């Protein structure tokens, strides 16, 4: 491993030299590309240097040990050797994980869709609770959320809501939320105190740029209509709402929450690119068949991934059997702990496959 790490460090140092080259510094696009690559390698290089330094320290201590005559000095050197040798396996595991090619979408912003499932009004209220949970989570990570489209429910919450999450490595974190979420609790409208089970689906789509997916104008049917508010009450007498149908895949997106038809159309195209890009990713994954990596974080929307149980104050993520509290996750600030547990299992699975 030592030779490979030395080559990685040399390549990193070469990037540093290029960033100081006046010719590259005067080309903003090329400089940005090199700076991004340099930044992406920083953590790996730091671990590589730490690993190689530990090896050097072991060798130096062993040489000094042969020459040492004092018993106390020998004991100190032996402790140094033992301490550095104990560090190596952990560093190796971390480096192996870093050397595994990452998901090319991890750096992207995401479009998230929450859709009320089984449970009527309570399912819509639960969808609203999930949205509020993600809002708090995004705020804690200094991410920005922009609502793209929503269909509020008369009872509260949303029948559907789609929003964009923007920030540092958003998709690498939010991808673990894709799937069916289930809640077990006593609805506010339940007079008998009976527990009801409701569901909502969450789809997390990496933002797709024009270069990711090609959409032909002739493949689109674009309809406009008057925007409306909750319960169908008209709030707009102009045809500002937009519905776009991608004819080859029969994929439909719509937006009415923006101020103008032009803005709603732009939002629709953004959502459509993300959905078509996700369809292409799923097609590639199916073609990989049995060689697909772990499905943690890439959960199918038909798969129940998590249950929120209010009476027992428990949240269980079924993919890894991780438990937390209802008040902590859905109503508080503990969602990050669940996602980190999923990410840790994902890293462990990739490490096992890489060995």
C-alpha positions as CSV (number, residue, x, y, z in Angstrom):
1,X,0.0,0.0,0.0
2,X,2.9,2.3,0.7
3,X,3.9,2.7,-2.9
4,X,0.4,3.5,-4.0
5,X,0.0,6.1,-1.3
6,X,3.3,7.8,-2.3
7,X,2.0,8.1,-5.8
8,X,-1.3,9.6,-4.6
9,X,0.6,12.2,-2.5
10,X,2.9,13.0,-5.5
11,X,-0.2,13.6,-7.7
12,X,-1.7,15.8,-5.0
13,X,1.5,17.9,-4.8
14,X,1.5,18.2,-8.6
15,X,-2.0,19.7,-8.4
16,X,-0.7,22.2,-5.9
17,X,2.0,23.3,-8.3
18,X,-0.5,23.7,-11.1
19,X,-2.7,25.9,-8.9
20,X,0.3,28.2,-8.5
21,X,1.0,28.3,-12.3
22,X,0.1,31.8,-13.6
23,X,-1.2,30.3,-16.9
24,X,-3.8,28.2,-15.0
25,X,-4.6,30.9,-12.4
26,X,-5.6,33.1,-15.3
27,X,-8.1,30.5,-16.6
28,X,-11.0,30.5,-14.1
29,X,-12.6,27.4,-15.5
30,X,-9.4,25.3,-15.4
31,X,-8.4,26.6,-12.1
32,X,-11.8,25.8,-10.6
33,X,-11.5,22.2,-12.0
34,X,-8.1,21.7,-10.5
35,X,-9.0,23.3,-7.2
36,X,-12.0,21.0,-6.9
37,X,-9.9,17.9,-7.6
38,X,-7.3,19.1,-5.1
39,X,-9.9,19.7,-2.4
40,X,-11.5,16.2,-3.0
41,X,-8.1,14.6,-2.4
42,X,-7.2,16.5,0.8
43,X,-8.6,14.1,3.3
44,X,-7.2,11.0,1.6
45,X,-3.7,12.6,1.3
46,X,-3.8,13.6,5.0
47,X,-4.6,10.0,6.0
48,X,-1.9,8.7,3.5
49,X,0.7,10.9,5.1
50,X,-0.3,9.8,8.6
51,X,-0.1,6.2,7.5
52,X,3.4,6.6,5.9
53,X,4.6,8.6,8.9
54,X,3.5,5.8,11.3
55,X,5.5,3.3,9.1
56,X,8.5,5.5,9.3
57,X,8.2,6.0,13.0
58,X,8.0,2.2,13.5
59,X,11.2,1.6,11.4
60,X,13.1,4.4,13.2
61,X,12.1,3.1,16.6
62,X,13.1,-0.4,15.7
63,X,16.6,0.8,14.7
64,X,17.0,2.7,17.9
65,X,15.8,-0.3,19.9
66,X,18.7,-2.4,18.6
67,X,21.1,0.2,19.7
68,X,19.5,1.1,23.0
69,X,21.3,-0.1,26.2
70,X,19.1,1.5,28.8
71,X,16.0,-0.6,29.9
72,X,13.8,2.5,30.3
73,X,14.7,3.7,26.8
74,X,13.9,0.3,25.4
75,X,10.5,0.3,27.1
76,X,9.7,3.7,25.7
77,X,10.7,2.7,22.2
78,X,8.7,-0.5,22.4
79,X,5.6,1.5,23.5
80,X,6.1,3.8,20.5
81,X,6.3,0.8,18.2
82,X,3.2,-0.8,19.7
83,X,1.2,2.5,19.6
84,X,2.0,3.1,15.9
85,X,1.3,-0.6,14.9
86,X,-2.1,-0.3,16.6
87,X,-2.9,2.8,14.5
88,X,-2.2,1.1,11.1
89,X,-5.2,-1.2,10.7
90,X,-7.7,1.6,11.4
91,X,-5.9,3.9,9.0
92,X,-5.8,1.2,6.3
93,X,-9.6,0.7,6.6
94,X,-10.2,4.5,6.3
95,X,-7.9,4.7,3.3
96,X,-9.5,1.7,1.6
97,X,-12.9,3.4,1.9
98,X,-11.5,6.6,0.5
99,X,-10.0,4.7,-2.4
100,X,-13.4,3.2,-3.4
101,X,-14.8,5.3,-6.3
102,X,-17.6,7.5,-4.9
103,X,-21.1,8.0,-6.2
104,X,-20.7,10.6,-9.0
105,X,-23.9,12.2,-7.8
106,X,-22.8,12.7,-4.2
107,X,-21.7,16.3,-4.8
108,X,-25.0,17.3,-6.4
109,X,-28.0,19.2,-5.0
110,X,-31.2,17.2,-4.8
111,X,-34.8,17.3,-5.6
112,X,-37.0,15.6,-2.9
113,X,-40.6,14.6,-3.4
114,X,-42.8,13.6,-0.5
115,X,-46.1,12.0,-1.4
116,X,-48.8,11.1,1.1
117,X,-49.6,7.3,0.9
118,X,-52.0,5.1,2.8
119,X,-53.9,6.8,5.6
120,X,-56.0,9.6,4.1
121,X,-55.7,12.9,6.0
122,X,-53.3,11.5,8.5
123,X,-51.0,10.5,5.7
124,X,-51.0,14.0,4.4
125,X,-50.3,15.4,7.9
126,X,-47.4,12.9,8.2
127,X,-46.0,14.1,4.8
128,X,-46.0,17.6,6.3
129,X,-44.2,16.4,9.4
130,X,-41.5,14.8,7.2
131,X,-41.1,18.0,5.3
132,X,-40.7,19.9,8.6
133,X,-38.2,17.3,9.7
134,X,-36.1,17.9,6.6
135,X,-36.4,21.6,6.9
136,X,-34.9,21.4,10.4
137,X,-32.2,19.0,9.3
138,X,-31.2,21.3,6.3
139,X,-31.1,24.3,8.6
140,X,-28.7,22.4,11.0
141,X,-26.3,21.8,8.1
142,X,-26.7,25.3,6.7
143,X,-28.4,24.0,3.5
144,X,-31.0,25.9,1.6
145,X,-34.5,24.6,0.7
146,X,-36.6,25.9,-2.1
147,X,-40.2,24.6,-2.5
148,X,-40.8,23.8,-6.2
149,X,-44.3,22.5,-6.1
150,X,-46.9,21.5,-3.5
151,X,-50.4,20.3,-3.1
152,X,-51.6,21.2,0.4
153,X,-54.2,19.1,2.2
154,X,-57.3,20.6,3.7
155,X,-56.6,18.8,7.0
156,X,-53.0,20.0,7.1
157,X,-49.8,18.8,5.6
158,X,-49.4,17.9,2.0
159,X,-50.8,15.5,-0.6
160,X,-47.5,16.1,-2.4
161,X,-44.6,18.5,-2.0
162,X,-41.4,18.7,-4.1
163,X,-38.5,20.8,-3.0
164,X,-34.9,21.4,-3.9
165,X,-32.1,21.1,-1.3
166,X,-28.9,23.0,-2.0
167,X,-25.6,22.8,-0.1
168,X,-22.4,20.9,0.5
169,X,-22.7,17.3,-0.6
170,X,-26.4,17.2,-0.2
171,X,-27.1,14.0,-2.2
172,X,-24.4,12.1,-0.4
173,X,-26.5,12.5,2.8
174,X,-30.1,12.8,1.6
175,X,-30.0,9.7,-0.6
176,X,-30.5,7.5,2.5
177,X,-34.0,8.9,2.9
178,X,-35.5,7.4,-0.3
179,X,-38.3,4.9,0.3
180,X,-41.5,4.4,2.2
181,X,-41.8,6.0,5.7
182,X,-44.5,4.6,8.1
183,X,-45.9,6.3,11.1
184,X,-47.9,4.7,13.9
185,X,-49.7,7.2,16.2
186,X,-53.1,8.5,17.4
187,X,-54.4,11.0,14.8
188,X,-55.6,14.4,16.1
189,X,-59.0,13.6,14.5
190,X,-59.3,10.2,16.3
191,X,-61.8,10.6,19.2
192,X,-61.5,6.9,20.3
193,X,-57.8,7.1,20.9
194,X,-57.0,4.4,18.4
195,X,-53.6,4.1,16.8
196,X,-53.5,4.5,13.1
197,X,-50.8,3.4,10.6
198,X,-50.1,5.8,7.7
199,X,-47.4,6.1,5.1
200,X,-45.6,8.6,2.9
201,X,-43.1,8.0,0.1
202,X,-39.9,10.0,-0.2
203,X,-38.0,10.1,-3.5
204,X,-34.6,11.7,-3.5
205,X,-33.3,12.6,-6.9
206,X,-29.9,14.0,-7.8
207,X,-30.2,17.3,-9.6
208,X,-29.7,16.7,-13.4
209,X,-28.0,19.2,-15.6
210,X,-28.5,19.6,-19.3
211,X,-25.4,17.6,-20.0
212,X,-26.7,14.7,-17.9
213,X,-29.9,14.1,-19.8
214,X,-31.1,15.2,-23.2
215,X,-34.7,16.3,-23.6
216,X,-36.1,17.0,-27.0
217,X,-38.8,19.7,-27.5
218,X,-40.8,17.3,-29.7
219,X,-41.0,14.9,-26.8
220,X,-42.9,17.3,-24.6
221,X,-46.5,18.2,-24.2
222,X,-46.9,21.5,-22.3
223,X,-50.3,22.5,-20.7
224,X,-51.1,25.6,-18.8
225,X,-53.9,26.2,-16.3
226,X,-55.0,28.5,-13.5
227,X,-53.2,28.0,-10.2
228,X,-55.4,27.1,-7.3
229,X,-55.1,27.0,-3.5
230,X,-56.1,24.5,-0.9
231,X,-59.5,23.0,-1.5
232,X,-59.5,24.2,-5.1
233,X,-60.2,27.8,-4.3
234,X,-59.0,29.9,-7.2
235,X,-56.1,32.1,-6.4
236,X,-55.0,33.1,-9.9
237,X,-57.1,34.0,-12.9
238,X,-54.1,33.8,-15.3
239,X,-52.8,30.6,-16.8
240,X,-49.6,30.6,-14.8
241,X,-49.5,27.0,-13.7
242,X,-47.7,24.6,-15.9
243,X,-47.9,20.8,-16.5
244,X,-45.3,19.1,-18.7
245,X,-45.7,15.5,-20.0
246,X,-42.6,13.7,-21.3
247,X,-44.3,11.6,-24.0
248,X,-41.7,8.8,-24.5
249,X,-41.9,7.9,-20.8
250,X,-45.3,9.3,-19.9
251,X,-43.6,11.2,-17.0
252,X,-45.7,14.1,-15.8
253,X,-44.5,17.1,-13.7
254,X,-46.4,20.2,-12.7
255,X,-45.8,23.5,-10.9
256,X,-48.1,26.3,-9.8
257,X,-46.3,27.8,-6.8
258,X,-44.1,30.2,-8.7
259,X,-45.2,33.7,-9.6
260,X,-45.2,33.4,-13.4
261,X,-45.7,30.8,-16.1
262,X,-42.1,31.2,-17.1
263,X,-40.9,30.4,-13.6
264,X,-43.3,27.4,-13.3
265,X,-42.1,26.1,-16.6
266,X,-38.4,26.3,-15.5
267,X,-39.3,24.5,-12.3
268,X,-41.1,21.7,-14.3
269,X,-38.1,21.3,-16.5
270,X,-35.8,21.0,-13.5
271,X,-38.0,18.3,-12.0
272,X,-38.4,16.5,-15.3
273,X,-34.6,16.3,-15.8
274,X,-34.1,14.9,-12.3
275,X,-36.8,12.2,-12.8
276,X,-35.5,11.1,-16.2
277,X,-32.0,11.1,-14.8
278,X,-33.1,8.9,-11.9
279,X,-34.9,6.5,-14.4
280,X,-31.6,6.2,-16.3
281,X,-29.7,5.4,-13.1
282,X,-32.2,2.8,-12.1
283,X,-31.9,1.2,-15.5
284,X,-28.1,1.0,-15.2
285,X,-28.5,-0.5,-11.7
286,X,-30.9,-3.2,-13.0
287,X,-28.4,-4.1,-15.7
288,X,-25.7,-4.6,-13.1
289,X,-27.9,-7.2,-11.6
290,X,-26.4,-9.3,-8.8
291,X,-23.2,-7.1,-8.8
292,X,-25.1,-4.1,-7.5
293,X,-23.7,-2.5,-4.4
294,X,-25.7,-2.4,-1.2
295,X,-29.1,-0.8,-1.5
296,X,-28.7,1.2,1.7
297,X,-29.4,4.7,0.6
298,X,-30.8,3.8,-2.8
299,X,-34.0,2.3,-1.4
300,X,-36.8,1.5,-3.8
301,X,-39.8,3.7,-3.2
302,X,-41.9,0.5,-2.7
303,X,-39.6,-0.5,0.2
304,X,-40.5,0.3,3.8
305,X,-37.4,1.8,5.2
306,X,-38.4,3.4,8.5
307,X,-41.2,3.3,11.1
308,X,-42.0,6.2,13.4
309,X,-43.9,4.9,16.5
310,X,-45.3,7.7,18.6
311,X,-46.8,5.6,21.5
312,X,-43.5,3.8,22.1
313,X,-41.4,7.0,21.3
314,X,-39.4,4.9,18.9
315,X,-38.1,5.3,15.4
316,X,-36.7,2.1,13.7
317,X,-34.8,2.1,10.4
318,X,-35.5,-1.4,9.1
319,X,-32.5,-1.5,6.7
320,X,-30.0,-1.8,9.6
321,X,-32.2,-2.2,12.7
322,X,-31.2,1.1,14.1
323,X,-33.4,2.6,16.8
324,X,-33.8,6.2,18.0
325,X,-36.7,8.2,19.5
326,X,-39.8,9.5,17.8
327,X,-39.4,12.9,19.6
328,X,-35.8,13.0,18.7
329,X,-36.0,12.2,15.0
330,X,-39.4,13.3,13.7
331,X,-39.9,16.2,16.1
332,X,-36.3,17.0,17.1
333,X,-32.7,17.0,15.8
334,X,-31.7,13.3,15.8
335,X,-32.2,12.6,12.1
336,X,-28.5,13.1,11.5
337,X,-27.7,10.2,13.9
338,X,-29.9,7.8,11.9
339,X,-28.3,8.9,8.6
340,X,-24.8,8.6,10.0
341,X,-25.6,5.0,11.1
342,X,-26.8,4.2,7.6
343,X,-23.7,5.8,6.1
344,X,-21.4,3.8,8.4
345,X,-23.0,0.5,7.4
346,X,-22.7,1.6,3.8
347,X,-19.0,2.2,4.3
348,X,-18.6,-1.1,6.0
349,X,-20.3,-3.0,3.2
350,X,-18.1,-1.3,0.6
351,X,-15.0,-2.1,2.6
352,X,-16.0,-5.7,2.8
353,X,-16.5,-5.8,-1.0
354,X,-13.2,-4.1,-1.6
355,X,-11.2,-6.6,0.5
